[in-house]
Amino acid sequence: MIRCKEKYVQTYHNDGNYFVVGSSAMTKTIATRLKDRGIRKKNIIKDTFIGY
C-alpha cells in the first residue's frame, strides 16, 4: 500500500486527489505523511470508519 501511495504522489503530486479511508489513527497518519510530502490539504479527503 505504501509503495503504491508513493508512486501516486510522485506521479501526480498536487494534480491528484487523495482519498484516505480507515480508522481515525490511520487516516490521520497518512494525511500527515502526504502533507509532509507537499500535498495540499485541499487534495486530501479523509473518511473515518468507526467501530468496525
C-alpha positions in Angstrom: 0.0 0.0 0.0 2.7 2.5 1.0 4.6 1.8 -2.2 1.5 2.4 -4.3 0.9 5.7 -2.5 4.5 6.9 -3.0 4.2 6.2 -6.8 1.0 8.1 -7.0 2.4 11.0 -5.0 5.5 11.1 -7.3 3.4 10.9 -10.4 0.5 13.3 -9.6 1.7 15.4 -6.6 -1.0 18.2 -6.3 -2.7 17.3 -9.6 -4.3 14.3 -7.9 -6.8 13.9 -5.1 -6.0 11.5 -2.2 -8.9 9.6 -0.6 -7.8 8.2 2.8 -10.2 5.8 4.4 -9.8 3.8 7.6 -9.5 4.1 11.3 -9.0 7.6 12.8 -5.4 7.0 13.6 -4.6 5.6 10.2 -6.3 8.4 8.2 -4.5 11.0 10.4 -1.1 9.3 10.0 -1.4 9.0 6.2 -2.8 12.6 5.8 0.2 13.8 7.8 2.6 11.9 5.6 1.0 13.3 2.5 1.2 16.9 3.8 4.9 16.3 4.7 5.5 15.4 1.1 4.0 18.7 0.0 0.4 17.6 -0.8 -2.1 20.4 -0.1 -4.8 19.9 2.5 -7.5 20.5 -0.1 -6.2 17.5 -2.1 -6.7 15.1 0.8 -10.1 13.7 1.5 -10.5 11.6 4.7 -13.3 9.2 5.7 -13.0 7.6 9.1 -14.6 4.2 9.8 -15.7 3.9 13.4 -16.5 0.7 15.2 -15.6 -2.0 12.6 
